[in-house]
Amino acid sequence: MSNKNERKRGLGRGLSALMADVNETETVAAKGPAAADQFVPIERISPNPDQPRKQFVQSDLDDLTASIKEKGVLQPLIVRARENGEYEIVAGERRWRAAQAAKLHELPVIVRDFTDIEVLEVAIIENIQRADLNAAEEAAGYRQLMDRFGHTQEKMAEALGKSRSHIANLLRLLNLPAPVQELLRDGQLSAGHARALVPAQDPLKLAQQVIKGGLSVRATEALVKRQLSGDAAPKAKRDTGSEEKDADTIALEGDLSANLGMRVQLSHKPGQETGQMSIKYTSLDQLDELCRLLSNI
């Protein structure tokens, strides 16, 4: 169990340093086998029980197994030493699973002295770096790094080689209802479609229309705009005289919502510099977190 200082340590030994360990094994496939610290009997290696990725696509494992049978394991696993000569996987569980299916007796490993916190960080980073990770899973990985370890969007973008806007756009997807996120995970919606649905008042209803009609991202954006202007704008004009929110305001709401993990809405009159910002919390824990953040400003 980590203490509060560990969880809020900022970047600890450095997110970039942890990234270097992951990239050390991820960039060698095209260059041939990478240097391993040693070879370890496969029965002495066990998976990380806190691995954030719980599902492994069987077809992908079958392809990897076939590749390992032909070429061997080109990318060493990152492990840490446990008691009695045992090793725990930090990164590379897919290779371990495929190697078992290929009936290998030993595996190349790189041994690192990681803390429990760093093991989880590296596991999340490895999942984020995988090309086949869907947008919802990638967004969840970023959210874990922010919530559990205090990493900022800027630091993650720098260390992971991503743009801040890429990370911010993905984090917005976590504001969508769970059923819509599931459609994204299943591949029925693209990340572009999902981003367009974030500001909608009824994202699930529109998502079903998008799927049924095979709409493009641009058509989805137009559908959301029509819903907002038809359902929300008339009331806003009668009450406040305000106009429909522009794209920049909607994007800013999405950024703030993603950063706070709470629904943020902005309201201001066109041409003026004053307005209101409302933050919706759904639990007392969220209220406590909001008070903590405001107290630290």
C-alpha positions in Angstrom: 0.0 0.0 0.0 1.5 3.3 -1.1 1.5 6.4 1.2 0.2 9.8 0.1 3.6 11.1 -0.6 4.4 8.3 -3.0 1.1 8.9 -4.9 1.7 12.7 -5.1 5.4 12.6 -5.7 5.1 14.4 -9.0 7.3 12.6 -11.5 9.3 10.6 -8.9 12.4 9.1 -10.6 11.0 10.6 -13.8 8.3 9.5 -16.3 10.8 9.9 -19.1 13.2 7.5 -17.3 10.4 4.9 -17.0 9.6 5.5 -20.7 13.2 4.8 -21.6 12.9 1.3 -20.0 9.8 0.5 -22.0 11.2 1.9 -25.3 14.4 -0.1 -24.7 12.4 -3.3 -25.5 9.8 -1.8 -27.9 12.2 -0.5 -30.6 14.3 -3.5 -31.2 12.0 -5.7 -33.4 13.3 -4.2 -36.6 16.9 -4.4 -35.5 17.1 -8.0 -34.3 17.2 -9.5 -30.8 18.0 -7.0 -28.1 20.5 -7.6 -25.4 19.0 -9.2 -22.3 20.4 -9.2 -18.8 19.9 -12.9 -18.6 17.6 -15.8 -19.7 15.2 -17.1 -17.1 13.2 -20.4 -17.0 9.6 -19.5 -18.0 8.1 -21.2 -14.9 10.0 -18.8 -12.7 8.2 -15.8 -14.3 4.8 -14.7 -13.2 2.5 -11.9 -14.3 1.9 -8.7 -12.4 -1.4 -9.2 -10.5 -2.1 -5.4 -10.8 -1.7 -5.4 -14.6 -4.2 -2.8 -15.8 -4.9 -4.6 -19.0 -7.2 -7.5 -18.2 -8.2 -8.7 -21.7 -5.9 -10.1 -24.4 -7.2 -10.6 -27.9 -6.8 -14.3 -28.7 -6.1 -13.7 -32.4 -3.3 -11.3 -31.6 -1.8 -13.8 -29.1 -2.0 -16.5 -31.8 -0.2 -14.3 -34.3 2.5 -13.5 -31.7 2.8 -17.2 -30.8 3.4 -18.0 -34.5 6.0 -15.3 -34.7 7.8 -16.5 -31.6 7.9 -20.1 -32.9 9.6 -18.9 -36.1 11.9 -16.1 -34.7 12.0 -16.5 -31.0 11.4 -13.7 -28.5 13.1 -10.6 -30.0 12.0 -8.2 -27.2 13.1 -9.1 -23.7 10.6 -8.8 -20.9 11.1 -6.2 -18.2 10.9 -7.9 -14.9 11.8 -7.3 -11.3 13.3 -9.9 -8.9 11.1 -11.4 -6.2 11.9 -13.8 -3.4 13.3 -17.4 -4.0 14.7 -16.6 -7.4 11.2 -15.7 -8.9 10.5 -12.8 -11.2 7.4 -10.6 -11.7 6.6 -9.2 -15.2 6.7 -5.4 -15.3 6.2 -5.2 -19.1 5.7 -7.9 -21.7 2.9 -10.2 -20.4 1.7 -10.8 -24.0 5.1 -12.1 -24.9 5.1 -14.3 -21.8 1.6 -15.7 -22.7 2.6 -16.3 -26.3 5.9 -17.9 -25.3 4.0 -20.4 -23.1 1.8 -21.3 -26.0 4.9 -21.7 -28.2 6.3 -24.1 -25.5 9.5 -22.1 -24.9 11.5 -23.1 -21.8 13.2 -19.8 -21.1 12.8 -16.1 -21.9 15.2 -13.1 -22.2 14.6 -10.6 -19.5 15.9 -7.2 -18.4 15.8 -6.9 -14.6 14.9 -3.6 -13.1 14.6 -2.5 -9.4 11.1 -1.0 -9.5 8.8 0.0 -6.6 5.2 -1.2 -6.6 4.2 2.3 -7.8 6.7 2.3 -10.7 5.6 -1.2 -11.7 2.0 0.0 -12.2 3.2 3.2 -14.0 5.3 1.2 -16.5 2.4 -1.3 -17.1 0.1 1.6 -17.9 2.8 3.3 -20.1 3.4 0.1 -22.1 -0.4 -0.3 -22.7 -0.6 3.3 -23.9 2.3 2.9 -26.3 0.7 -0.1 -28.0 -0.5 0.7 -31.5 -3.6 -1.4 -31.3 -4.9 0.2 -28.1 -8.4 1.8 -28.8 -9.0 5.4 -27.9 -11.1 4.6 -24.8 -8.4 2.4 -23.3 -5.7 5.0 -24.2 -7.8 7.7 -22.5 -8.2 5.5 -19.4 -4.5 5.0 -19.3 -3.8 8.8 -19.3 -6.5 9.3 -16.6 -4.8 6.7 -14.4 -1.4 8.4 -14.8 -3.0 11.7 -13.8 -5.2 10.5 -10.9 -2.9 8.0 -9.3 0.5 9.6 -9.9 -0.1 13.3 -10.3 1.2 13.6 -13.8 0.1 16.6 -15.8 -1.0 16.6 -19.5 2.1 18.6 -20.3 4.6 16.2 -18.7 2.9 13.2 -20.2 2.9 14.7 -23.6 6.6 15.5 -23.3 7.6 12.0 -22.0 5.3 10.0 -24.3 6.0 11.9 -27.5 2.4 12.9 -27.9 0.9 16.4 -28.4 -1.0 17.9 -25.5 -4.0 18.3 -27.7 -3.9 14.6 -28.5 -4.0 13.8 -24.8 -6.7 16.4 -24.0 -8.9 15.2 -26.9 -8.8 11.6 -25.7 -9.5 12.6 -22.1 -12.7 14.3 -23.2 -13.9 10.9 -24.3 -14.2 9.9 -20.6 -17.0 12.4 -20.2 -19.2 10.3 -22.5 -21.7 7.9 -20.9 -20.4 4.4 -20.3 -22.5 2.8 -23.1 -21.0 5.2 -25.7 -17.5 4.4 -24.5 -18.3 0.8 -24.9 -19.4 1.4 -28.5 -16.0 3.1 -29.0 -14.2 0.1 -27.5 -16.1 -2.3 -29.7 -15.1 -0.3 -32.8 -18.6 0.7 -33.7 -17.6 4.4 -33.2 -14.3 6.0 -34.2 -12.4 8.4 -31.9 -13.5 11.2 -34.3 -17.1 10.3 -34.0 -16.8 10.0 -30.2 -15.1 13.4 -29.8 -17.9 15.0 -31.8 -20.5 13.5 -29.4 -18.9 14.9 -26.2 -20.9 18.1 -26.1 -24.2 16.5 -27.1 -27.1 16.5 -24.6 -28.0 12.9 -25.4 -24.7 11.3 -26.7 -26.1 7.7 -26.7 -29.2 8.5 -28.8 -27.0 10.3 -31.3 -24.4 7.6 -31.3 -27.1 5.1 -32.2 -28.2 7.4 -35.1 -24.6 7.7 -36.3 -24.1 3.9 -36.3 -27.4 3.2 -37.9 -26.9 5.8 -40.6 -23.2 5.2 -41.1 -22.6 8.9 -40.7 -19.2 10.5 -41.3 -17.5 12.5 -38.5 -18.4 15.8 -40.2 -22.1 14.7 -40.4 -21.9 13.7 -36.8 -20.6 17.2 -35.8 -23.5 18.7 -37.8 -26.0 16.4 -36.0 -24.7 17.4 -32.6 -24.8 21.1 -33.6 -28.5 20.8 -34.7 -29.4 19.1 -31.4 -27.7 21.8 -29.4 -29.3 24.6 -31.3 -32.7 23.0 -31.3 -32.8 21.9 -27.7 -30.6 24.3 -25.8 -30.2 27.6 -27.6 -33.8 28.9 -27.6 -34.1 28.6 -23.8 -30.7 30.3 -23.4 -31.8 33.2 -25.6 -35.0 33.7 -23.7 -33.3 33.6 -20.3 -29.9 35.3 -20.9 -29.8 36.6 -24.5 -26.8 34.4 -25.1 -26.0 32.8 -28.4 -25.1 29.2 -29.2 -21.7 28.2 -27.8 -18.9 28.4 -30.3 -16.4 25.5 -30.9 -13.7 27.1 -28.8 -15.9 27.4 -25.8 -17.1 23.8 -26.2 -13.5 22.6 -26.5 -12.5 24.6 -23.4 -15.3 23.0 -21.5 -14.0 19.6 -22.6 -10.5 20.4 -21.5 -11.6 21.6 -18.1 -13.9 18.6 -17.6 -11.2 16.2 -18.6 -8.7 17.8 -16.2 -11.1 17.9 -13.2 -12.9 14.7 -13.9 -16.1 16.7 -13.4 -18.6 18.3 -15.7 -17.7 21.9 -16.4 -20.0 24.4 -18.2 -19.1 27.9 -19.3 -21.7 30.7 -19.8 -21.0 34.2 -21.0 -22.7 36.9 -23.1 -21.2 37.5 -26.6 -18.9 40.4 -26.8 -18.4 40.7 -23.0 -15.6 39.5 -20.8 -17.7 38.4 -17.8 -19.6 35.1 -17.4 -20.1 32.1 -15.2 -18.4 28.7 -14.8 -20.3 25.9 -13.2 -18.8 22.6 -12.0 -20.9 19.6 -11.3 -19.7 17.0 -8.8 -21.4 13.6 -8.3 -20.0 12.6 -4.9 -18.7 14.1 -1.7 -15.3 12.7 -2.6 -15.3 14.8 -5.8 -16.3 17.9 -3.8 -13.4 17.3 -1.3 -11.0 17.0 -4.3 -12.4 20.2 -5.8 -11.9 22.0 -2.5 -8.4 20.7 -2.3 -7.5 21.9 -5.8 -9.0 25.4 -5.2 -7.2 25.7 -1.9 -3.9 25.0 -3.6 -4.3 27.7 -6.3 
